Amino acid sequence: MSLSNGRSYLAIPGPSVMPDAVLQAMHRAAPNIYSGELPDMMPGIVADLKRVARTEHSVAIYIGNGHAVWEAALANTLSRGDRVLMPGTGSFGHGWADLAERLHITVDRIDFGKHQPVNLDTLRGALAKDTEHTIKAILAVHTDTSTSIKNDIKGMRAVLDDLNHPALLMVDCMASLGCDPFEMDAWGADVMTAGSQKGLMTPPGLGFVFFNDRADLARETADLASSYWDWRPRANPEFFYQFSCGTAPTHHFYGLRAALDIIHGEGIENVWTRHHRLAQSVWAAAEAWGKGGSMALNVSDPVYRSHSVTTLSLGGSTADDLQNWITENTGVTLGIGLGMAEGRHVSPGHFRIGHMGHVNAHMVLGMLGSIDLALKALGVDHGAGAVEAATRSLAG
């Protein structure tokens, strides 16, 4: 007998839980890719993607993941030998920088560690020194999925504007789009990258690059964009195949259509609020556990905590034991620690909770109850009243 029998819950920070409506939309025979329903629904998909990103500008769709759209964003705006600035708050900012360097782009890195957001004064100082404006872009991550740090993108734009610096503001929103408030146009982001498998509740495989006219102007001189990565035909297609530069990811588009209907049916502001409330319940539980043991939230200031993922430390091998016990005995899978230990990709002593996309109160409370059960079963020291604290948070 196992208490894990039944419907499992993948509480990792992506791929996220997919709604039944998304799965059902994809469960169909291959469609005609030359005319009919699928090509006809693409303008609506594009318009509704822009509504989620809060932009009136352009979006290019790629068959790929976050790494793919990192490369697409760089290829359409930069040339070999160009210089960019990467303010890092976790593994994914450095991952984007690594990719840029492999494209022969010079990267200045400012590492803000794994517990604090980008310090805007430090960023200002670095940009102020660039009097010749050789820095062509800032590679910023809104929410770094490894650390769960959420950065102030609007504040970064204000720094650029105050200094009259022309660098493009490029933002990775892989873990935040459709979860945390993000206003591409109002906040002044020039380029934003995202994917289908987190807040957009669709299987991995679709990547998106949103870009404004200023970023598209950089495309005129960028020498890295090959025919495949060029965003212009994708953003302004004459034929359906140009949306994805070849045979379309047909069933992903059907799933995405269903997911966008769910998001806009709820209302994007309500989606943001739901994620905030659920995240607060996770934080309340974690703080209660930490009062009687070693568990700790990675980010101390709630202002800079992601609403889609929470990174926690537990110490030693206990985090691995906790994750394994929960999966085997309750049917809940938590995220492994990433990039929190120097020199190691997988980080013992840390774990992550994904609370993004198609999640609600009973799912999150059940997941928190499973963690509480595991702590008791394994004899791990922890404070009492975590689930009570979570329910009080939601009740308030």
Secondary structure as the mmCIF struct_conf table of DSSP 4:
data_model
#
loop_
_struct_conf.conf_type_id
_struct_conf.id
_struct_conf.beg_label_comp_id
_struct_conf.beg_label_asym_id
_struct_conf.beg_label_seq_id
_struct_conf.end_label_comp_id
_struct_conf.end_label_asym_id
_struct_conf.end_label_seq_id
TURN_TY1_P TURN_TY1_P1 LEU A 3 SER A 4
BEND BEND1 GLY A 6 ARG A 7
STRN STRN1 TYR A 9 ALA A 11
BEND BEND2 ILE A 12 PRO A 15
HELX_LH_PP_P HELX_LH_PP_P1 SER A 16 PRO A 19
HELX_RH_AL_P HELX_RH_AL_P1 ASP A 20 MET A 26
BEND BEND3 ARG A 28 ARG A 28
HELX_LH_PP_P HELX_LH_PP_P2 ALA A 29 ASN A 32
BEND BEND4 ILE A 33 GLY A 36
HELX_RH_AL_P HELX_RH_AL_P2 GLU A 37 ALA A 53
TURN_TY1_P TURN_TY1_P2 ARG A 54 ARG A 54
BEND BEND5 GLU A 56 HIS A 57
STRN STRN2 SER A 58 ILE A 63
BEND BEND6 GLY A 64 GLY A 64
HELX_RH_AL_P HELX_RH_AL_P3 GLY A 66 ALA A 75
TURN_TY1_P TURN_TY1_P3 ASN A 76 THR A 77
TURN_TY1_P TURN_TY1_P4 ARG A 80 GLY A 81
STRN STRN3 ARG A 83 GLY A 88
BEND BEND7 THR A 89 GLY A 90
HELX_RH_AL_P HELX_RH_AL_P4 SER A 91 ARG A 102
TURN_TY1_P TURN_TY1_P5 LEU A 103 HIS A 104
STRN STRN4 THR A 106 ASP A 111
TURN_TY1_P TURN_TY1_P6 GLY A 113 HIS A 115
BEND BEND8 GLN A 116 GLN A 116
HELX_RH_AL_P HELX_RH_AL_P5 LEU A 120 ALA A 128
TURN_TY1_P TURN_TY1_P7 LYS A 129 LYS A 129
TURN_TY1_P TURN_TY1_P8 THR A 131 GLU A 132
STRN STRN5 ILE A 135 VAL A 141
BEND BEND9 HIS A 142 HIS A 142
STRN STRN6 THR A 143 ASP A 144
TURN_TY1_P TURN_TY1_P9 THR A 145 SER A 148
STRN STRN7 ILE A 149 LYS A 150
HELX_RH_AL_P HELX_RH_AL_P6 ILE A 153 LEU A 163
TURN_TY1_P TURN_TY1_P10 ASN A 164 ASN A 164
STRN STRN8 LEU A 168 ASP A 172
TURN_TY1_P TURN_TY1_P11 MET A 174 CYS A 179
BEND BEND10 ASP A 180 ASP A 180
HELX_RH_AL_P HELX_RH_AL_P7 MET A 184 TRP A 187
TURN_TY1_P TURN_TY1_P12 GLY A 188 GLY A 188
BEND BEND11 ASP A 190 ASP A 190
STRN STRN9 VAL A 191 GLY A 195
BEND BEND12 SER A 196 LYS A 198
TURN_TY1_P TURN_TY1_P13 GLY A 199 LEU A 200
BEND BEND13 THR A 202 THR A 202
BEND BEND14 PRO A 204 PRO A 204
STRN STRN10 LEU A 206 PHE A 211
HELX_RH_AL_P HELX_RH_AL_P8 ASP A 213 ALA A 218
TURN_TY1_P TURN_TY1_P14 ARG A 219 THR A 221
BEND BEND15 ASP A 223 ASP A 223
TURN_TY1_P TURN_TY1_P15 SER A 227 TRP A 229
HELX_RH_AL_P HELX_RH_AL_P9 TRP A 231 ALA A 235
BEND BEND16 ASN A 236 ASN A 236
BEND BEND17 GLU A 238 PHE A 239
HELX_RH_3T_P HELX_RH_3T_P1 PHE A 240 PHE A 243
TURN_TY1_P TURN_TY1_P16 SER A 244 CYS A 245
BEND BEND18 GLY A 246 THR A 247
HELX_RH_AL_P HELX_RH_AL_P10 THR A 250 GLU A 266
HELX_RH_AL_P HELX_RH_AL_P11 ILE A 268 GLY A 290
TURN_TY1_P TURN_TY1_P17 LYS A 291 GLY A 292
BEND BEND19 GLY A 293 SER A 294
STRN STRN11 ALA A 296 LEU A 297
BEND BEND20 ASN A 298 ASN A 298
BEND BEND21 SER A 300 ASP A 301
HELX_RH_3T_P HELX_RH_3T_P2 PRO A 302 TYR A 304
STRN STRN12 ARG A 305 ARG A 305
BEND BEND22 HIS A 307 SER A 308
STRN STRN13 VAL A 309 SER A 313
TURN_TY1_P TURN_TY1_P18 GLY A 316 SER A 317
HELX_RH_AL_P HELX_RH_AL_P12 THR A 318 THR A 330
BEND BEND23 GLY A 331 GLY A 331
STRN STRN14 VAL A 332 ALA A 341
TURN_TY1_P TURN_TY1_P19 GLU A 342 GLY A 343
STRN STRN15 ARG A 344 GLY A 354
BEND BEND24 GLY A 357 HIS A 358
HELX_RH_AL_P HELX_RH_AL_P13 ALA A 361 LEU A 378
TURN_TY1_P TURN_TY1_P20 GLY A 379 GLY A 379
BEND BEND25 ALA A 384 ALA A 384
HELX_RH_AL_P HELX_RH_AL_P14 ALA A 386 ALA A 395
#
